[in-house]
């Protein structure tokens, strides 16, 4: 991204592990923040040991870590040691934001909670990410992505009825929690920048469960307002038909013929004009009631040609259609490459190889925000960061020997 970034000059202390917190700070780093990742000596973020490449896990540069830690600096601190606590406080004094995703109460037990750190820096934006929030009867329960997915109701509306529940196929709850946190932090910083006297410092409480449910307004509101309980509908759009995934000669195609004119155009492309006046399909209501029969009739024609053929034909007449792609196929789309979604780093220290990772889904003034540095090795920036706080080389060496770093 060319030119100044929106969070340039903002320092973020990232005390988080695995995904929700690191993903939050990943967004902030790409928007220009100086993100200092504070990790436990010797092991660091658990994600350093996670991912599909065991060699990288052993090097503490796991794929799961590298996925959302590019552009950050790493310092190791033993926060159970009084000297480690004091170093963190020195960092807090110069920081704008602190993000942590420990269980509620952990930072208070370390005597590093918001009440303590806000006295060190009254302008601090402190963001705590947890499974269920800092209050309520569930606050102390352990929360993993799949647990939150189940509790949110999402697993009961994913997949097909009578075939059991399905989780979303990636850590959706962690990711949404992290994105929600990044939005809240940016809002707090914006309020402070605008001179809002009540926004000088703040405590942000992010619940992964609530963050996920907040994204479910479309189906939740059908229950809250219309009294209709959401159900699992597989690949079918529960509001219209034909709208979902259909078989073709070489795979599947998504078709969204949600409007009457789109349905009629679809029938025209498939040579099924007789369906337009068929009493079973004359309107949205009838098509929903007879979805299965309509799908069978459409697929009899769709399976005679490959997906790409139908995608071109349908989009040409205003019927939204697209292939159902694998992840590698999606990443190879020219649309993704042309918009700068992928970043490459050569010979990454610690990993000893070239890597490619995702940037954010944001474009600013036509550019994809980026970071200049690859994911850091554990404690890679200890000396630089501590030197900036006034520590001498001998002091840093002693702290390392005594297990503080």
KETILO-480891 format. One record per atom (N, C-alpha, C, CB): x, y, z; residue in one letter. Coordinates in steps of 0.05 Angstrom, whole numbers, plus 5000, padded with zeros to 4 digits. Glycine has a CB too. Layout:
residues N
XYZA...
***
This chain:
residues 405
501749765000X500050005000X501850255000X498150005025X501450424981X503050664979X501950884997X503150764950X503751065005X502851285022X502451215050X500351405011X501851405067X501451345096X499051165101X501051605112X499250995120X497050815127X495450925150X498150535134X492950835152X491150955172X492050915201X488450845168X493550705207X494450655234X497450705238X493750375242X498650845219X501450915222X501851075248X502551075198X503951005263X504451145289X503051025312X503651435286X501350825308X499950685329X501550435337X497050605321X502050405363X503550165373X501549985387X505750245393X501649725379X499749525390X501449305404X497949405368X500749245428X502049015442X500248775439X502549085473X501248575426X499748335420X500548115439X500148245390X498848065460X499447855480X497747605474X498747955508X496947565449X495047355443X496347105432X493047465423X494646895431X495546635421X493546515401X495946445445X494646355384X493246185365X491846335343X491146015380X489246435347X487946535323X486346795327X486146335313X484446795345X482647035347X484247295351X480646995370X485947295372X487547535377X489647585356X488947505404X491247385348X493147435327X491847535301X494747185321X489447425294X488147515270X487347815272X485647345264X486347885296X485748165301X488148345296X484748205330X490348275308X492848435306X494048425278X494848355326X493448205263X494248175235X492948405219X493447895224X490348455224X488948665210X490248935216X485948665217X490848985242X491949235250X494749285238X492049255281X496349075237X498949095225X498849175196X500548835228X497049065181X496749135153X495849415149X494848935139X494449525169X493549805167X495650005177X490949845182X498049895183X500250075190X501150075219X499550345183X499749935237X500549935265X503149785269X498349815282X504749885288X507149745297X506249535318X509349935308X506049285310X505049075328X507448925340X503248885313X507548945367X509648805382X508348555395X510948985403X509148325386X508048075396X509647995421X508147855374X508247985443X509447905469X508947615474X508348085492X511047455474X510747155475X512247045499X511847035450X511346805507X512646665529X515446565520X510946435539X517446595537X520146495530X520146195524X522146565552X521646115504X522045835499X520045705481X522045685524X517445795483X515445665466X513845855449X513545505484X513246095460X511846295445X508946215440X513146335419X507746345421X504946295413X504645995406X504246475388X502545875417X502145585411X501945535381X499545495425X500945725366X500745695337X503445645323X499345935324X505645715337X508245655326X508645355322X510445765343X507145195337X507444905336X505044765321X507644785364X503544925307X501144825294X501244865263X498644955305X500244675249X500144695220X500844435207X502044905210X500544425180X500744165166X503644085160X499344195140X505644255166X508444195161X509844155188X509744425145X510443905194X511643835220X514443955223X511743535224X515943985201X518644095203X518444385212X520044075176X516544535202X516144815210X515244825239X514144955192X513544645248X512644645275X515044605294X510644415280X516844435287X519144385304X521044625305X520744145293X520944795285X522545035284X521145275298X523245105255X518745215309X517045425321X516345645300X518545555344X515945555275X515045725254X512745595239X517345805234X510845485255X508645335243X506945495224X506845225265X505745355205X504145485185X501945645198X502945275166X500745545219X498545685232X499545955244X497345515254X502045955253X503146205263X503646405240X505746155278X504946305219X505646485197X503246605183X507446345178X500946465185X498546555171X497646835180X496346365176X498146905206X497147165215X499047325232X494547125230X501647295227X503547445243X505647585227X504847255262X505347605201X507147765185X507148055193X506547735154X509448185191X509548465197X509748535227X507248605186X509548345244X509748395273X512648365282X507848205289X513248485305X515748435319X515248255343X517148705327X517248095350X516947905372X518847955395X517247615362X517747975419X519447985443X518447765462X519248275457X520247635476X519547435495X519747545523X521347185493X517547505539X517547605567X516147405585X516047875568X517447345607X516247185628X514547365646X518447025644X511947365642X510247545656X509647455685X507547575641X510747225693X510547145720X512847245737X510446835722X514847345723X517247465737X516747755740X519847405720X517347865764X516848155769X518348335749X517848235797X520648245740X522148405720X520748395693X525048305717X519548165686X517948155662X515548335663X517147865656X514248345686X511948515689X512748815685X510648485717X515048885697X515949165695X516549235666X518349205713X517749045651X518349105623X515749145608X520048875611X513748975613X511249005599X510049285605X509248785607X510249365630X509149635638X510649855623X509349675668X513249825619X514750015603X513750025575X517749955604X513149795564X512049785537X509249915536X511849495527X507649855556X504949965557X504950265559X503449855582X506950375573X507150665576X507450805549X509450735594X508650665530X509050785503X507150685482X511950725494X505350505490X503550375470X500850525469X503050085478X499350455448X496650565445X494550345450X496250665416X495250095444X493349875446X494649635458X492149805418X493149485474X494049225483X491749025478X494749225514X492448795466X490448595460X491248335473X490148545429X489448205488X490047945500X487547765497X490747985531X488147505496X485847315494X486147085514X485647205466X487047165538X487146965560X484246925571X489047065583X483946725587X481346695600X480946935619X481246425616X478447015623X477847245641X479147195668X474847285644X480447395678X481747375705X484647315705X480347165720X485747205683X488547135682X490347385684X489246985656X489747595669X491347835671X491147965698X490548025649X488847955710X488548065737X490247915757X485648065746X490347645754X491947485773X494947545769X491447185768X495747615744X498447695739X499047975748X499147665709X496948115758X497148395766X497848575742X499248435788X496648495719X497148645694X494448695680X498948485676X492248695695X489648755684X489249045676X487548665703X486949105666X486349375657X486649585679X483649395644X485649515703X485749705725X488649795731X484449585750X490449605728X493349665734X494549815710X494949405739X494149705686X495549815663X494350085654X495349625640X491850135660X490750395653X491850625671X487650385656X492950545694X494250745711X497050805699X494550645740X498250605687X500850645673X500550825649X502150375665X498350775634X497750925610X494750985609X498750775585X493751215618X490951275618X489651275590X490451535631X491251305570X490151305542X490051035530X491751485525X490750825545X490950555533X488150445524X492150365553X488150345500X485850185490X486449895496X485250245459X485049775515X485549505524X483349325513X485749485555X484049125497X482048955485X482448665495X482148955455X480448555509X480448285518X478548115501X479748265549X479647915488X478047725472X477847465486X479347685443X475347365489X474947105502X472546975490X474547145533X472146725497X469946575485X467246695491X470046295495X466846785516X464146855525X464047135537X463046655544X466247275538X466247545550X467247545578X463547655549X467547775589X468747815616X466647795638X470148075617X464147755632X462047735652X460147515644X460548005656X458247445662X456247245656X457046975667X455847225627X455146795669X455646525681X457546345666X453046385684X458046405640X459746235625X462546345621X458546185597X463146565634X465646715628X468246545633X465746955645X468146365652X470646215658X470845945643X470746165687X468845885626X469045635612X471045655589X466245565600X472445435584X474345435561X472845455535X476145175561X473945595516X472545635491X474345585467X471345915489X473645385451X475045335426X473045395403X476145045424X474145425380X472345495357X469945315354X474045495331X470445055355X468244865351X466144895374X469244585349X467044945398X465144975421X463345215415X466645005447X464545435406X463045675401X461145635377X464845915396X462145495357X460345435334X457845285343X461845275313X458245095360X455944935370X454045095387X456944695386X455145255405X453445415423X452045645408X455145535445X453145735386X451845955371X449445875355X453946085353X449145615350X446945515334X447745475305X444645715335X450145565297X450945545269X451045255259X453645675265X451845075276X452144795268X449444665261X453544635288X447344775272X444644655266X443444775241X442744715290X444744975229X443645085204X445745045181X443045375207X447744875187X449744805167X449444515160X452644865177X449644445134X449144175126X446144135119X449943975147X445343885119X442643815111X441043695134X442643615087X438443745133X436743635154X436843325155X433743725150X436643225179X436642925183X439342795176X434442805167X441442955173X444042835167X446142915188X444942915139X445143005211X447043095232X447943375228X449442905233X449443485247X450343755246X453143765233X450343885274X453844005223X456444045211X457644305221X456344035180X460144305227X461544555233X462344685207X464044505251X462644945208X463845095185X466744995183X463645405189X467644955158X470144815154X472744965159X470144725126X472645185172X475045325181X474445455208X476145535160X476345565223X475745675249X474245935248X478345715265X471745915240X470146155235X469646325259X467446065223X469146195282X468546355306X471046505316X467646165329X473346385314X475846525321X476246765303X478246345319X475846725277X476346935257X474447165260X476246815229X471847105264X469847315267X470447465293X467047195267X471247325314X471947455339X474247645336X472647255360X476247565321X478547735315X477847975298X480747585302X476147935278X475348155261X473748355277X473748055237X471948255294X470348435311X472148605329X468348275328X474148475340X475948615358X477448835343X477948425371X478348775319X479848975303X478049215297X480848845277X475549165291X473649375286X473249545311X470949265276X472949415334X472449565359X474949735366X471849375381X477349625363X479749765369X480050005350X482249585366X479549965325X479750185306X477750405313X479350085277X475350325321X473350525329X474250685353X470650385335X475350545373X476350685397X478550885390X477350485418X480350795372X482550975364X481451215348X484650825347X479451165332X478251385316X476851585335X476151275296X475551485356X474251665375X476251835389X472651505395X478551715396X480651865410X481852075391X482851675420X482251995366X483352185346X481552425341X483952035320X478952375344X477052595339X476752775363X474352475332X478252715385X478152885408X475852835427X478153165400X474652595424X472452525442X473652495470X471052265433X472752665489X473952655516X473452395531X472852895532X471352255522X470751995535X472151765522X467751955535X473751815501X474951605486X477951595489X474151625457X479051715510X481951735513X483151455518X482651915536X481851295533X482651025538X480050855541X484450995564X480250605537X477850445540X478450145544X476050475515X476550005555X476649725559X474649595540X476149635589X475649435521X473949305501X473649005509X475049335473X471248915511X470648645519X469348505495X468748635544X470848325482X469948185458X469247895465X472048195436X466847815461X465847545464X465747415436X463147525478X467147185433X467047045407X464146955402X468946805407X462746855423X460046755419X458246985409X458946645445X458347215422X456647435414X457447545386X456747665434X460047535380X460947635354X459847465332X464047625353X459747195336X458647015316X455647055313X459246725323X454247065336X451347105334X450647365321X450147085363X452247575325X451747835312X451747815282X453748035322X453247625271X453347595242X451047425231X455947465233X449347325249X447147145241X444447285239X446946915260X444547555236X442047705237X439947615217X442647985232X440747525194X438847435173X437147205183X440347355148X438347005196X436746785205X435646825233X438446525204X437246955250X436247005277X433747175277X438547145294X433747375259X431347555259X428847415249X431947795241X429247215232X426847055224X425546915248X427646835203X427246845268X426246735293X425146945312X428446565306X426747155316X426047355335X423547515327X428347555340X423247565301X421147735292X418747575280X422147935271X419447375264X417347215251X416646955264X418147165222X418246885285X417746635299X418446385284X414846625307X420046405263X420846175247X423646085255X420746235217X423745845266X426345735275X428045655251X425945495293X430545745250X432345675228X432845375226X434945825230X433145275202X433744995197X436044965178X431244855186X437144725177X439244665158X438144615130X440844415167X439244745111X438144735083X440244645063X436944995075X442444535073X444544445055X445544675038X443544225037X445744635012X446744834994X444545014983X448144714971X442044974992X439745124982X439445384997X437244954983X438745594982X438045854994X435145825005X438246084973X434845865031X432145815042X430146025034X432445805072X430946235021X429046445014X428046424985X430246715018X429446274968X428546264940X429546004927X429546504925X428245944904X428945714888X428345784858X427345454897X430145704840X432545544844X434945724852X433245394818X435945674875X438245824885X439845634903X437446084900X442145544893X443745354908X445845224890X442045144921X446744994897X448844854882X447444624866X451044734900X448344594841X447144404823X449344244809X445344534802X448743994803X450743824790X451043894761X449943524793X453543884751X454143914723X455743674713X455744184718X456643684688X458143454677X460743414691X458643504648X461943614703X464543584715X464743684744X466643724699X462543734757X462643834784X460043954793X464844034787X460244194804X457844334814X457944634805X457644314844X455544744802X455345024796X453345154816X454345064767X454045384826X452245544842X450545724824X453745714863X447945714827X446145884812X444346024831X444445714791X444046284827X442246444845X440146594828X443946654861X438146434819X435946554803X433746634823X434846344782X434346854837X432546934859X430147094849X434047094879X430347224827X428147384816X426647234795X429247654805X424147314790X422547184770X423847204742X419747314768X424947434735X426147464709X428747294707X426847754703X430047244729X432447074728X431646784724X434047104754X429446704737X428446434734X427646384704X426046374752X426346574693X425446544665X427846544646X423546774657X429946704652X432346704635X433846434638X434246934643X433846324662X435146064666X433745854650X435045994696X431045854650X429545654635X430145684605X426545694640X430445944596X431045984568X433745874560X431046274562X435845904577X438445804570X438445494570X440545904591X436945374587X436845084589X434844954570X436145004618X433345124556X431345014538X428944894552X432544804520X428345004575X426144904592X423945114596X427244814620X423345254574X421345464576X418645374587X420945594549X418045124583X415445014592X415145034623X415044724584X417445044637X417345064666X416245334676X420045014678X416445534659X415745804667X412745824674X416346014645X411145674659X408245684665X407245434679X406745714639X409045254686X408345014702X407245104729X410844824705X404845014736X403645104762X405345054786X401044964766X407244874784X408944814807X411145024811X410244544804X411645184790X413945364790X413245654782X416045254772X410745724782X410045984770X410946224787X407046004767X411346184813X412246404830X414246304850X409846544844X415446494865X417446414886X416246214906X418446664900X413846264914X412546084934X412345804924X409746194942X411345774899X411045504888X413745364883X409445514861X415745524875X418345404870X419645314896X420145614856X419145454918X420245364944X418845104953X419845584965X416245094948X414744854957X415444614940X411744914954X416344654916X417044434898X419944434890X415244444872X421644514908X424544554903X425744294892X425944634928X425244074904X426543814897X425843744868X425743594915X423343764861X422543704833X423843884813X419443714830X424044144820X425244344802X428244284799X424744624812X429544214821X432444154819X432943914801X433544094847X431343714803X431643474786X431343544756X429543254793X429443714750X428943784722X431243954711X426343934719X432244134727X434544304719X437044144715X434944524739X437543954734X440043804732X440043604709X440443654759X437743524700X437743354676X439043484652X434843274669X438843744650X440143894629X442943984637X438444144621X443244074662X445844184671X448143974669X445644284699X447443714673X449543504673X450443444645X448543254686X449243564624X450143514597X452543684588X447843554578X453143894604X455444064598X457144114623X454444334585X459644204618X461344264640X460644534653X464344274631X461644564678X460944804694X461545064679X462444794720X464045084668X464845334656X462945414633X467745314646X461945224619X460145284597X457545414607X459345024582X456445304629X454045414640X454545684654X452745224660X456845714666X457445974680X457446194659X460245954694X458646154636X458746364616X455946414605X460646274593X454446204598X451846244587X449946384606X450645974579X449946314631X448046424650X448746714657X447946254675X451246764663X451947044669X451347234646X454947054677X451547124622X451147294598X448247394597X451747144573X446347244609X443547334608X442547434635X441747094600X444447494653X443747614678X442947424701X441547804674X443647174698X443146974719X445746934734X442046704707X446047024759X448546984774X449246684777X448247104802X451746624768X452646344769X455646334773X451846194743X456546134786X459446104791X460145814797X460446284813X462545744791X463545474797X463845434827X466145414782X463645184836X464345114863X467245014862X462344884875X469045174873X471945124870X473145004895X473345384863X475344864891X477044784913X478645024923X478944554905X479845004946X481545224956X483845294937X482645164984X485345094927X487445164908X486345304883X488944904899X484045214873X482845344850X482145634856X480445184840X481045674879X480245954887X482646134888X478745954914X484846034899X487346194902X488646254875X489246054920X488046084855X489246124829X487646304811X489645854816X485346394821X483646574804X485246834798X481046644819X485246914773X486447174766X485347404782X486147224736X482747384790X481547594806X482947634832X478547524811X483847414844X485347424870X488147534865X485447144883X489547434845X492247524840X492347814832X493547354817X490447904816X490448174806X489948384828X488348214784X488648304849X487948494870X489748484894X485048444879X492048334892X494048344912X493348204938X494648624919X491747994936X490847844961X493147674973X488447674954X494947594956X497147414965X499747564968X497447184946X501147504990X503847624995X505947404993X503847775022X508247474984X510547284982X512947404998X511247234952X514247225012X516747295026X518847085019X516247315057X521247175013X523346995005X525146925029X525047114983X525846665030X527846565050X527246675077X530646635041X524946615088X524146725114X525846605137X521146655119X527046785153X528746685175X527046505194X529846925191X528346285202X527046095219X525645885203X525046235236X524245955182X522945755165X524945655143X520445885151X526845835136X528845765116X527645675089X530645545126X525545815081X524345765056X522646005048X522645505057X521846015023X519946215014X517146145023X520046254983X515546345029X512746285037X510846475023X512446315068X508446395020X506246565010X504046555031X505246464982X502946785037X500746805057X498647005047X501846895085X496447015060X494247195054X494747475066X491647085062X493947675052X493747945064X490847965074X494448175043X489848215077X487048245085X485248265061X486848505103X482648285066X480748315045X480148615040X478148165051X481948795047X481449075046X483049205023X482249215073X481849395010X483249564991X482949855000X482249514961X485149995001X485050285008X486150444985X486750325034X484450624975X485250784952X486350614929X487350994960X485150384925X485950204903X488250024909X486650374880X489450044932X491749864939X491049664961X494150034948X492349444960X492049234981X494049305004X492548954970X493049365028X494949415050X496849175054X493349465076X499349235059X501349015062X503249085084X502848985035X504748885092X506948915111X509548845098X506448745137X511748965107X514248925094X515948695104X515849175096X515248595128X516848385141X515348125143X517848485168X516647905141X515347645145X514747595174X517047415134X513347375181X512947305209X515547275224X511247045211X515747375249X518347375263X518947115276X518347595284X521547065279X522346845296X521746915325X525446785293X521646715342X521046765371X523246935383X520746495386X522347165394X524247345407X526147485389X525847195427X525547495363X527247605343X528047895349X526047595316X526248045361X526648335365X527148405394X524248485355X527948215411X528448275439X530448505443X529648025453X532648485429X534748695433X533848965424X537248615418X532648985401X531749245390X529649365408X530649205362X527749205417X525549325433X526549405460X523249115435X528149235473X529149305499X531049535499X530449055512X532649555478X534449775475X532950035473X536249745450X530650025459X528950275457X527750355483X526750225436X527650165502X526650225529X528950315548X525249985541X531450315538X533650415554X535350195567X532650585575X534849935560X536449725571X539149705556X534949455569X541249645571X543849615559X544149325549X546149675579X546149275533X546649005523X547148805546X548948995503X548648895566X549248725589X546648655604X551348855608X544948855608X542448805622X540748615606X540949075626X540648635580X539048455563X540148175565X539048555534X542848145564X544047885566X543347755593X547147905563X543447905614X542847795641X539947715643X543448005663X538147875632X535247805632X534847545617X533548035620X536247505595X535947255580X537047025595X537447285553X539347055608X540546835624X538746755647X543246915633X537346945658X535746895682X532846825676X535847135700X532246775650X529646675642X527346875641X528846465661X528147135642X526047345640X525247375610X527047615651X527247335592X526747355564X526647075552X528947515550X
***
